């Protein structure tokens, strides 16, 4: 597999990760009281790539 093919294969994964991170951060800002402190969820979303936003959406988000 050459370098161009590998980059083209990783672009969709990067875009999905970026979209999830943006969506989770916007939801965190709008959420008045998530499960746990907002600063902690912000760190989890930004530092733990791809899994962090999913963890927030599944565990940290309250149904409001």
DAGIMO-V168376 format. One record per helix or strand of 3 or more residues. SS is the DSSP state (@ for helix, = for strand). FROM is the first residue (numbers start at 1). LEN is the number of residues. If there is no record, write none. Layout:
# DAGIMO-V168376
ss=<SS;SS>
from=<FROM;FROM>
len=<LEN;LEN>
This chain:
# DAGIMO-V168376
ss=<@;@;@>
from=<3;38;51>
len=<28;10;10>
